[in-house]
Amino acid sequence: MVIGRSFIKTCLNNDFSVDTETLERHLGVPDEIKAEGAVAVGSYLERLGDEVEQLDEARIIILGEKGAGKTSLARKLRYPKAQLPKEDDSTEGVETHIWSFLDKDGSRMVNAHIWDFAKYSITHSAHRCFMSARCLYIYVYNGRIERGNDPIYWLEQIRIHGRDTSRILFLVNERDRNKAVIDEKTLKKEYPSIAGYYHANIGNEDTVELEKFRQAVMDTVRNNLAWNSQIVSKEAYKIKNKLLNSFKNNNSPSPFIEMGEFESIAKVCGTPDERIKDILHDLHTLSICLWYNMDGMKESNTLVYNPVWITNCIYRIINKGYEQHKHILTVENGAEILKGDKKYKYPFDKVKYLFRLMVFYELALFYEQKRDCVFIPRILPIDMPDQLPSFEGALKMCFTIEKFMPPNIVGKIMVRPGNDIDENLSWRKAAVLKYHDGDATALITEEMQKIIVEVKGKDETLYIKALREIIKDIF
């Protein structure tokens, strides 16, 4: 996009005739639409119509270890004088806030959605549902926190899910006189998405350094082409604003709507019937309104306009299942966990829909093909079973990971199609899987920086090849 705009300037400076409006439209196609291919881009440009609007929406994701100061920063970004949370007042799932500020021209407001993720490591695998390239990441680092005081774990998560096109602001939360020492040049070379390093005491009454960081965040959003040049049709923009107003209404009893209600909103915004589905597709692609129109979900008419309704559910189910040592949950179990939630309502008929989303995001799989029962590998027992079958003489394959191991690799292998889990012989760091009704058996083990695969049986060669492809796809 930078090259495209440089090209426009060159043409204008040399008296070439350029249809700048058309070219700007092409440059303003969202990256998510471009990723779908040339046909999708052409369809999107055709759907824009004669009148377009700038999207003016951004997502800020705050990551870091427990106690690093993520929740405090989420508050202070919006209100520098905001009170700090109490020590036991940390995020349980995910909290979102809307921070509105002027764009670089000072003529429009940008809505930055701040996502503050939970403290519990058991739920880190759920982050992948909402991390993408279309985000500004803030990594909050506290030199006193243990994990070898190494930020690479989180930088790798951003690289995997956000890819190298993301932008990362590295904030060192300096709570005491001992300044953290960061190998800035080395990290920048390895992770070119790091746009800058900043130091501030988030809880300090003197907000000078924090204000510098706030300005850096706003400038990054204002000057990033992924956020300041994305356009949508006039109708989509009107619908987006109506949904955003619902999002801001914290007293709204239902953070989701049915297809019929969306159609009514679209018609009020002047959208012809034949364009409603296309606009809904665009809003889903841009994470404005989530509509999962894929296999296993098509019979559901549910549209989610507040994604926290989904994240809150996933975190509660994973955490409660972990506390209860239950890795297999029925719809009834899920409804009981979500019953009386302080934030949102979860009608019984929506629990199965939410289970399907957990399967879609590869956080769970349907247990024995039952659509009302899920198996969650992330909350399997931590310890291995008493006895395991012998894999002496089995085919063996080993993957060595150069950096930090992404969380829950074995779980991600378990949920892929074609794997039959032996739950009595599986635990959080390993699994015994069967292939084609037992024609081959595999033991997948996660060790320090390694994934070890052992396969035996009649179809051992076919199965080890299939597992190799699964692991390559995960990485």
C-alpha positions, 0 to 999 in steps of 0.5 A: 500500500505504501508503494501504491501511494508512492506510485500515485505521487510519482504519476501526479508529479509527472503529469500522468492521468490517474484515476486516484479515487479508483486506485485508492479504493483498490488500496483500501481493500481490507487485507482479510478480503485480499487474503481470499483471492482476486475474485473476492477482491473484485466482488468486494469492490463491486459491492462497495457501490458509489458511496464509501466510508472509512472504517475507523476501527482498530483492535489493540490486544494487551498481552503479558504475564500474570501481574505484569500490569495489563489490566492497569494499562487497559484503564490508563490508556483511556483515562491516565488518572484512572484508579488501579485495580486491586491486587485480587481484581485481575481479569478472569477471561477477557475484558474489552473497552472502547477508546475513541480518539481523533484520527491523524487529520483531526476530523474523525474519531477512531474506535480502538477496541482494547482487549485485556486477556486473562491471567491464567496460563491454562487459557492461553491456548484460547487467545488464538481465536482472536489474535490476527494480523489486523491488531496492534499488540502491546506486550507488557513486560515486568522484569521481576516476573519469572519465566526466565524473564524472557519475552520470547514466549509472547512474541512467538505467540504474536508471530504465529497468530498475528504474523509479521505484518502486525505491529508490536509496542514493547512496554516495560512496566518499571515498578521499582528502581531496578530498571529491566535490561532488554536486549532490544536490538537482538529482539528487534532483529528477530521480531521486526514487528516491534515498532518501539520500546517504552518504559513507564511505571503504569501505577505512578502518579507522575504520568509523563512517561505513560502519556508518551506511551499513550501518544505512541499508541495513538500515532501507531493506529493513526498512521497505520494503513491497515486502520486509516485507509480501510473502506466499507460501503455506506450501508455497511458503515451504518450497520456497523455503527448501529451494532457498535452502539449496541456493543457500548450498551453494557446493560444489553441482555443479549450480545447476539442477534438472530439473522432476522433482526440483522436483516431488519437493521440492514433494511433500516440502513437502506440495504437492498435485500440482495446485498444483505448477505454480502455485507454481512460477510464483509462485516464478519471478515472485519470482525465487526459482526461474527457470523459463522457460515460454515459446515456445522454452523449453517443451521444456526442463525446466530450473529454475535455483535459483541465477541466478548460473549464468546470469549467469556464463555470459552474462558469460563468453560475451560477454567471451570472444567480445569477446576473440576478436573472434567475434560468431557462436558455435556451441553447440560454441564456447559449450561450449568457452568454459564448459569448465573454469569455476572456479565452475560446471559447464555440461553440453553439453546446457545450452549451447543452453538458455543460448543461448536465454536470451540470445535471450530477454533480447535479448542475441543472436539465432539466426543464420540461424534456426539454434538452435545458433548465436547472433549477438551484436551487442554484440561486432561490430567497433568500426569501420565497414566499408570501403564502405556502400551509398548512402542518398542520397534515403532516408527519414530519421528521427532520435531525440534522447536528452535524457540518457545513451544507454542501452548497445547500442541498435543491438544491441537493434534488431538482435535484434528480430523482422523484421530481417534483418542484413547482418553484413558491413555492420554494426558496434557503433554501426550496422547495415544491415538488410533488410526482407521479403527486401530490399523495403527496406533501413535504416541505423541509426546510433548517434551522440552522443545520437542514433539516426538511421534511413535507409530506402530501397526499395519498402516504405520507408514500412512499414519506417520505421514498423516501426523507429519502433515498435521504437525507441519500445518500447526507450525 
